[in-house]
Amino acid sequence: MDFFLSRTNVVSAAAISLLALLGTRFFNRRSKSHQENKTMASSSITLLDPPSSLPRNWKHHVFPSFHGADVRKSFLSHIVKEFKSKGIDLFIDNDLERSKSIGPELVEAIKGSRIAIVLLSKNYASSTWCLNELVEIVKCKEEFGQTVMPLFYEVDPTDIKKQKGYFGEVFRKTCKGKRKEEIQRWKHALTEVAQITGYHSTNWETEAKMIEDTATDVSNKLNLSAPCSDFDSLVGMESHMTRMEPLLQLDSSEVRKIGIWGSPGIGKTTIARSLFNRHSQEFQLSVFVDNIKKEYAIPSSSDDYSVKLYLQKQFMSRLTNNTCVSISHLGVVEDRLKDKKVLVVLDDVDHLEQVEAMAKETYWFGPGSRIIIVTQDQRVLRASGVNYIHEVNLPSYDEALQMFCMYAFDQKYPKDGFQELAWKVKDLVGCLPLGLRVMGSYFRGMSEQEWTEALPSSRSAISSGWI
């Protein structure tokens, strides 16, 4: 159900500006005459089908694995308090009867947690229960990609990895009389978790600061892993994502530049954001640099080098989330990112210098990186050496009607009694997504009588030259 492009119907940039003004005028007029109606429409553009890969149904935010005698009444109790203050839900097994093996309920709790925190203490390996928990956690990490965060509490990660020192002595006592296969599973799990970057209690002056930083990190990870539904209702988006798959080639280690090109108001930015939200977690670093045309406008009085230096500083600041980035030359991006798998989206690009400053060469980025350039100027893409271009076309009549209805009725079809009115308004606007959004949002919540009364003024505004 791809968008259908009719060159004669593509609206000029000037017309788009006028359409936005028309929308503002409509909203201002409506706010005066409909003070009681406070309902505002969604500002997203419109998707028929949900993403193909649905998020897991998580029961808990965090599953903590710990040796109770070491930490339950001290360190762990403070973690629980700090996590609760940040709205983080932990699975705590106070009511479970511990035995030598973990039961189905505990296995389900591990599988049903977004993050597993392994609180490794000196006597952690004295418990077969803890070791079996760890085996299950590592299994979930390997099979489902579960996030695992080790907290090394008064214990050396090397001792855990190699099962030596006091930790190793405790582990060997636990292994006495156990089957060789079981011991090997424990060793594998300990070695795996010890190699994950974690929190070391020796690196913090106080436990309070360590716990606070851990809770903040967990909270950020939960926010980033939260399933996004911002684009679930956008009409036609699945078609765009399908068409872009062969351009993106996400399973390839090649570094690629991909262009998203189309007329103003046609939905390029929304497509780019949907793509970014779906795939950003697959990259080591990711950044969506939006509204470049306005926010990073190129001053006519500045020399080329100074402009590029400024743009690269802004780019690295956004990418590293650091407002104090210092850039002294144009080799910084390559030096910092040449070994990193990065997803970069440059939105609303209107000058070649913008691309040259932030993503001129593919060798600036590590294997598997993807650079998405969103523009209405195809010359920018050609000059940037972009060979993979997704052209965004106007939606078909049916899709345009669905888009309008999503904004006007919050569903893909007109409400009873509004069919003819919806068709009339849609025909006035045409198939441009921006126009469908403005008009659909304007008519949202109106009664049939109000629609009928508003139609003549809408038609008059359009025919008199607003668009």
C-alpha positions as CSV (number, residue, x, y, z in Angstrom):
1,M,0.0,0.0,0.0
2,D,2.7,2.5,-1.1
3,F,2.1,6.2,-1.5
4,F,1.2,7.2,-5.0
5,L,3.1,10.2,-6.5
6,S,1.4,12.6,-8.9
7,R,3.9,15.2,-9.9
8,T,1.2,17.7,-10.8
9,N,-0.2,17.5,-7.2
10,V,3.1,18.0,-5.3
11,V,2.6,21.2,-3.3
12,S,5.3,23.8,-3.3
13,A,7.2,25.0,-0.2
14,A,5.4,28.3,-0.3
15,A,2.1,26.5,-0.3
16,I,3.1,24.4,2.7
17,S,3.8,27.6,4.6
18,L,0.4,29.0,3.7
19,L,-1.2,25.7,4.8
20,A,0.5,25.9,8.2
21,L,-0.8,29.5,8.5
22,L,-4.3,28.3,7.5
23,G,-4.1,25.7,10.2
24,T,-3.0,28.3,12.8
25,R,-5.9,30.6,11.7
26,F,-8.4,27.7,12.0
27,F,-7.1,26.8,15.5
28,N,-7.2,30.4,16.7
29,R,-10.8,30.8,15.5
30,R,-11.9,27.5,17.0
31,S,-10.4,28.3,20.4
32,K,-12.6,31.4,20.6
33,S,-15.8,29.7,19.6
34,H,-15.3,26.4,21.3
35,Q,-13.9,27.2,24.7
36,E,-15.5,24.1,26.3
37,N,-13.9,21.7,23.9
38,K,-10.3,21.2,25.2
39,T,-9.5,18.1,23.2
40,M,-6.4,18.4,21.1
41,A,-5.5,16.0,18.3
42,S,-2.4,13.9,18.1
43,S,0.4,15.7,16.1
44,S,1.8,12.5,14.5
45,I,1.3,11.6,10.9
46,T,-0.5,8.3,10.3
47,L,0.5,3.6,10.3
48,L,-1.8,0.9,9.6
49,D,0.0,-2.1,11.1
50,P,2.0,-2.4,14.3
51,P,5.7,-3.4,14.1
52,S,6.3,-7.0,13.2
53,S,8.5,-7.7,16.3
54,L,6.4,-7.1,19.4
55,P,8.0,-6.3,22.7
56,R,8.1,-8.9,25.4
57,N,5.5,-8.8,28.2
58,W,7.7,-7.8,31.1
59,K,6.4,-8.5,34.6
60,H,9.2,-6.7,36.5
61,H,11.7,-4.0,35.8
62,V,14.6,-5.7,37.7
63,F,15.5,-9.1,38.9
64,P,18.2,-9.0,41.6
65,S,20.3,-12.0,42.3
66,F,22.2,-11.9,45.7
67,H,23.4,-13.8,48.7
68,G,21.0,-12.8,51.4
69,A,23.4,-13.3,54.4
70,D,25.9,-10.9,52.8
71,V,23.7,-8.0,51.7
72,R,20.0,-8.4,52.4
73,K,19.8,-6.3,55.6
74,S,22.5,-3.8,54.5
75,F,23.5,-3.0,51.0
76,L,20.5,-4.5,49.3
77,S,18.0,-2.8,51.6
78,H,19.3,0.6,50.5
79,I,19.2,-0.5,46.8
80,V,15.5,-1.4,47.2
81,K,14.7,1.9,48.8
82,E,16.6,3.9,46.1
83,F,15.0,1.9,43.3
84,K,11.5,2.4,44.7
85,S,12.0,6.1,45.0
86,K,12.7,6.1,41.2
87,G,9.7,4.0,40.4
88,I,11.8,0.9,39.6
89,D,10.0,-2.4,40.4
90,L,12.3,-5.2,41.8
91,F,11.3,-8.8,42.2
92,I,12.1,-9.8,45.8
93,D,11.8,-13.4,46.8
94,N,11.0,-13.0,50.5
95,D,8.1,-15.4,50.3
96,L,9.9,-18.1,48.3
97,E,11.2,-21.1,50.2
98,R,14.8,-21.6,49.2
99,S,16.1,-25.0,48.3
100,K,19.1,-26.4,46.3
101,S,17.4,-25.7,42.9
102,I,15.3,-22.8,41.7
103,G,11.7,-23.5,40.9
104,P,9.5,-22.5,37.9
105,E,8.2,-19.4,39.7
106,L,11.7,-18.0,40.0
107,V,12.6,-19.0,36.4
108,E,9.6,-17.0,35.2
109,A,10.6,-14.1,37.3
110,I,14.0,-14.0,35.7
111,K,12.6,-14.3,32.2
112,G,10.0,-11.7,33.0
113,S,12.4,-9.0,34.0
114,R,13.9,-6.4,31.7
115,I,17.2,-6.1,33.6
116,A,18.9,-8.7,35.8
117,I,21.2,-7.2,38.5
118,V,23.8,-9.7,39.9
119,L,25.0,-8.5,43.3
120,L,28.3,-10.5,43.6
121,S,29.6,-10.7,47.1
122,K,32.2,-12.8,48.9
123,N,29.9,-15.6,49.7
124,Y,27.7,-15.5,46.6
125,A,29.2,-18.8,45.4
126,S,28.4,-20.6,48.6
127,S,24.8,-20.9,47.5
128,T,23.7,-23.4,44.8
129,W,20.5,-21.4,44.6
130,C,22.5,-18.2,43.6
131,L,24.6,-20.1,41.1
132,N,21.6,-21.7,39.5
133,E,20.0,-18.3,39.3
134,L,23.1,-17.0,37.6
135,V,23.0,-19.8,35.1
136,E,19.4,-18.9,34.2
137,I,20.3,-15.2,34.0
138,V,23.2,-15.8,31.6
139,K,20.9,-18.1,29.5
140,C,18.3,-15.3,29.2
141,K,21.1,-12.9,28.2
142,E,22.3,-15.2,25.5
143,E,18.8,-16.2,24.2
144,F,16.7,-13.1,24.7
145,G,19.3,-10.3,24.9
146,Q,18.3,-9.5,28.5
147,T,20.4,-6.7,30.0
148,V,22.6,-8.0,32.8
149,M,24.3,-5.6,35.3
150,P,26.9,-7.0,37.7
151,L,27.5,-5.2,41.0
152,F,30.9,-6.3,42.5
153,Y,30.4,-5.7,46.2
154,E,33.7,-6.0,48.1
155,V,34.9,-8.6,45.6
156,D,37.4,-8.6,42.7
157,P,35.9,-9.4,39.3
158,T,39.1,-11.3,38.4
159,D,38.5,-13.6,41.4
160,I,35.0,-14.3,40.1
161,K,36.1,-14.8,36.5
162,K,38.9,-17.3,37.4
163,Q,37.2,-18.6,40.6
164,K,40.3,-17.8,42.7
165,G,41.0,-16.1,46.1
166,Y,38.5,-16.3,48.9
167,F,35.7,-16.4,46.3
168,G,37.3,-19.4,44.6
169,E,37.7,-21.2,48.0
170,V,34.0,-20.8,48.7
171,F,33.1,-21.9,45.1
172,R,35.2,-25.1,45.4
173,K,33.5,-26.0,48.7
174,T,30.1,-25.7,47.0
175,C,31.3,-27.9,44.1
176,K,32.2,-30.8,46.3
177,G,30.0,-33.8,45.4
178,K,28.4,-32.0,42.4
179,R,28.1,-33.4,38.9
180,K,30.8,-32.2,36.4
181,E,28.2,-30.8,34.0
182,E,26.6,-28.7,36.8
183,I,30.0,-27.3,37.9
184,Q,30.8,-26.4,34.2
185,R,27.5,-24.5,33.9
186,W,28.4,-22.5,37.1
187,K,31.9,-21.8,35.9
188,H,30.6,-20.6,32.5
189,A,28.0,-18.3,34.1
190,L,30.6,-16.8,36.6
191,T,33.1,-16.2,33.8
192,E,30.5,-14.6,31.6
193,V,29.1,-12.2,34.2
194,A,32.6,-11.2,35.4
195,Q,33.4,-10.0,31.9
196,I,30.4,-7.6,31.7
197,T,31.2,-4.0,32.6
198,G,29.6,-3.4,36.0
199,Y,29.8,-1.4,39.2
200,H,32.7,-2.0,41.6
201,S,32.2,-0.9,45.2
202,T,35.9,0.0,45.4
203,N,35.4,2.8,42.8
204,W,33.0,4.8,44.9
205,E,33.8,6.8,48.1
206,T,30.5,5.9,49.6
207,E,27.9,3.1,49.0
208,A,25.2,5.8,48.9
209,K,26.7,7.3,45.8
210,M,27.2,4.0,44.2
211,I,23.6,3.0,44.8
212,E,22.4,6.4,43.5
213,D,24.4,6.1,40.3
214,T,23.3,2.5,39.8
215,A,19.6,3.4,40.2
216,T,20.0,6.3,37.7
217,D,21.7,4.0,35.2
218,V,18.9,1.4,35.6
219,S,16.3,4.1,35.2
220,N,17.9,5.3,32.0
221,K,18.2,1.8,30.6
222,L,14.5,1.2,31.3
223,N,13.5,4.4,29.6
224,L,15.6,3.5,26.5
225,S,14.2,0.0,26.4
226,A,10.5,1.0,26.8
227,P,8.5,0.0,23.7
228,C,7.7,2.9,21.5
229,S,4.1,3.2,20.3
230,D,4.4,6.8,18.9
231,F,4.1,5.5,15.3
232,D,1.7,2.6,15.7
233,S,-1.2,4.4,14.2
234,L,0.5,5.9,11.2
235,V,-1.1,4.9,7.9
236,G,1.3,3.5,5.4
237,M,4.4,3.4,7.6
238,E,4.9,-0.3,7.3
239,S,5.1,0.1,3.6
240,H,7.9,2.6,3.9
241,M,9.8,0.4,6.4
242,T,9.5,-2.6,4.0
243,R,10.7,-0.6,1.1
244,M,13.7,0.7,3.0
245,E,14.9,-2.7,4.2
246,P,16.9,-3.5,1.1
247,L,18.4,0.0,1.2
248,L,19.4,-0.2,4.9
249,Q,20.8,-3.8,4.8
250,L,21.1,-3.7,8.6
251,D,22.8,-7.2,8.7
252,S,25.7,-5.9,6.6
253,S,29.0,-4.6,8.1
254,E,29.2,-2.1,5.3
255,V,28.9,1.6,6.2
256,R,26.0,3.1,4.2
257,K,24.6,6.5,3.5
258,I,20.8,6.4,2.8
259,G,18.7,9.3,1.6
260,I,15.1,10.0,2.4
261,W,13.9,12.5,-0.2
262,G,10.5,14.1,-1.0
263,S,8.5,17.3,-1.1
264,P,7.8,19.5,1.9
265,G,5.1,18.3,4.2
266,I,5.0,14.8,2.8
267,G,6.2,12.9,5.9
268,K,9.9,12.5,5.5
269,T,10.8,13.3,9.1
270,T,8.1,11.0,10.5
271,I,9.5,8.2,8.4
272,A,13.0,8.9,9.7
273,R,11.8,9.0,13.3
274,S,10.0,5.7,13.0
275,L,13.1,4.1,11.5
276,F,15.3,5.6,14.3
277,N,13.0,4.4,17.1
278,R,12.9,0.9,15.7
279,H,16.6,0.4,15.2
280,S,18.6,2.8,17.4
281,Q,19.0,0.1,20.1
282,E,20.9,-2.0,17.6
283,F,23.8,0.5,17.5
284,Q,26.5,1.5,20.0
285,L,25.7,5.2,19.5
286,S,22.8,6.8,17.9
287,V,21.6,10.4,17.3
288,F,18.7,12.1,15.6
289,V,19.8,15.6,14.6
290,D,16.5,17.3,13.8
291,N,15.5,20.5,12.1
292,I,19.1,21.2,10.8
293,K,17.8,23.7,8.2
294,K,16.6,26.0,11.0
295,E,18.7,25.1,14.1
296,Y,22.0,24.8,12.2
297,A,21.5,27.4,9.5
298,I,24.7,28.4,7.7
299,P,25.5,32.1,8.2
300,S,26.4,33.8,4.8
301,S,29.2,35.8,6.5
302,S,31.1,32.8,7.9
303,D,33.9,31.0,6.1
304,D,33.5,27.3,5.2
305,Y,35.9,25.9,7.7
306,S,34.4,27.8,10.7
307,V,30.9,26.7,9.7
308,K,31.9,23.0,9.5
309,L,33.8,23.3,12.8
310,Y,30.7,24.7,14.5
311,L,28.4,22.0,12.9
312,Q,30.8,19.2,14.0
313,K,30.9,20.5,17.5
314,Q,27.1,20.5,17.7
315,F,26.9,17.0,16.2
316,M,29.4,15.5,18.7
317,S,27.7,17.3,21.5
318,R,24.4,15.6,20.6
319,L,25.9,12.2,19.9
320,T,27.8,12.0,23.2
321,N,25.3,13.9,25.3
322,N,28.0,16.3,26.4
323,T,27.4,20.1,26.1
324,C,31.1,20.9,26.8
325,V,32.6,19.2,23.7
326,S,35.8,20.9,22.5
327,I,36.5,20.6,18.7
328,S,39.8,22.1,17.4
329,H,39.8,20.4,13.9
330,L,37.6,18.5,11.5
331,G,39.2,15.1,12.2
332,V,37.5,14.6,15.6
333,V,34.4,12.7,14.2
334,E,36.6,10.2,12.4
335,D,39.0,9.8,15.4
336,R,36.1,9.2,17.9
337,L,33.7,7.1,15.8
338,K,35.9,5.1,13.4
339,D,35.5,1.9,15.6
340,K,31.9,2.6,16.7
341,K,28.7,1.2,15.1
342,V,26.6,4.4,14.8
343,L,23.2,5.3,13.6
344,V,23.0,9.0,12.5
345,V,19.9,10.7,11.2
346,L,20.4,14.2,9.7
347,D,17.0,15.7,9.3
348,D,15.9,18.6,7.0
349,V,19.3,19.1,5.4
350,D,19.5,21.9,2.9
351,H,23.2,22.5,2.4
352,L,26.0,20.1,1.4
353,E,28.2,21.7,4.1
354,Q,26.0,20.2,6.8
355,V,26.6,16.7,5.6
356,E,30.3,17.3,5.0
357,A,30.8,18.6,8.6
358,M,28.9,15.7,10.3
359,A,29.1,12.7,8.0
360,K,31.2,13.4,4.9
361,E,33.0,10.1,4.6
362,T,31.8,6.6,5.4
363,Y,35.2,5.6,6.8
364,W,34.6,8.1,9.7
365,F,32.3,5.5,11.2
366,G,32.7,1.9,12.4
367,P,31.5,-1.2,10.5
368,G,27.7,-1.5,10.3
369,S,27.1,2.2,10.7
370,R,24.2,3.8,8.9
371,I,23.9,7.5,8.0
372,I,20.3,8.7,7.1
373,I,20.1,12.1,5.3
374,V,16.6,13.6,5.1
375,T,16.2,16.3,2.5
376,Q,13.9,17.9,-0.1
377,D,16.9,18.7,-2.3
378,Q,18.1,15.7,-4.3
379,R,21.2,17.6,-5.3
380,V,22.5,17.4,-1.7
381,L,22.2,13.6,-1.9
382,R,24.0,13.4,-5.2
383,A,26.8,15.7,-4.0
384,S,27.1,13.7,-0.8
385,G,27.6,10.4,-2.8
386,V,24.4,8.9,-1.6
387,N,23.5,5.9,-3.8
388,Y,20.6,4.5,-1.8
389,I,17.6,6.8,-1.9
390,H,14.1,6.3,-0.6
391,E,11.7,8.6,-2.4
392,V,8.6,9.6,-0.4
393,N,5.5,9.8,-2.5
394,L,2.0,11.2,-1.9
395,P,-0.4,8.6,-0.3
396,S,-3.2,7.0,-2.4
397,Y,-6.7,8.4,-2.1
398,D,-7.7,5.6,0.4
399,E,-4.6,6.2,2.5
400,A,-5.1,9.9,2.5
401,L,-8.7,9.4,3.7
402,Q,-7.5,7.1,6.5
403,M,-4.9,9.7,7.5
404,F,-7.5,12.5,7.7
405,C,-9.8,10.2,9.7
406,M,-7.1,9.4,12.2
407,Y,-6.7,13.1,13.0
408,A,-10.4,13.9,12.8
409,F,-11.9,10.8,14.5
410,D,-8.9,8.9,16.0
411,Q,-9.8,6.0,13.8
412,K,-9.2,5.0,10.1
413,Y,-12.7,5.6,8.9
414,P,-15.4,8.3,9.4
415,K,-17.8,8.1,12.3
416,D,-21.4,7.5,11.5
417,G,-23.0,10.4,9.9
418,F,-19.7,12.0,8.9
419,Q,-18.9,10.0,5.7
420,E,-19.8,12.6,3.2
421,L,-18.4,15.5,5.2
422,A,-15.1,13.7,5.6
423,W,-14.8,13.0,1.9
424,K,-15.6,16.7,1.1
425,V,-12.9,18.0,3.5
426,K,-10.4,15.4,2.3
427,D,-11.0,16.4,-1.3
428,L,-10.5,20.0,-0.5
429,V,-7.1,19.3,1.0
430,G,-5.8,16.7,-1.4
431,C,-3.3,14.0,-0.4
432,L,-0.6,16.0,1.3
433,P,0.0,14.5,4.8
434,L,0.6,18.0,6.3
435,G,-2.7,19.3,5.0
436,L,-4.5,16.2,6.2
437,R,-3.1,16.7,9.6
438,V,-4.0,20.4,9.8
439,M,-7.5,20.0,8.6
440,G,-8.2,16.7,10.5
441,S,-7.0,18.3,13.7
442,Y,-9.1,21.4,13.1
443,F,-12.3,19.4,12.6
444,R,-11.6,17.0,15.4
445,G,-14.4,17.0,18.1
446,M,-16.8,19.1,16.0
447,S,-20.5,18.2,15.7
448,E,-22.0,17.5,12.3
449,Q,-23.5,21.0,12.3
450,E,-20.2,22.6,13.1
451,W,-18.6,20.6,10.3
452,T,-21.3,21.8,7.9
453,E,-20.9,25.4,9.0
454,A,-17.1,25.3,8.8
455,L,-16.9,23.8,5.3
456,P,-17.8,27.0,3.3
457,S,-15.1,29.1,5.1
458,S,-12.6,26.3,4.6
459,R,-13.4,26.1,0.9
460,S,-13.3,29.8,0.6
461,A,-9.9,30.1,2.3
462,I,-8.4,27.4,0.0
463,S,-10.0,28.8,-3.3
464,S,-9.0,32.4,-2.5
465,G,-5.3,31.5,-2.6
466,W,-4.3,30.3,0.9
467,I,-3.2,27.1,-0.8
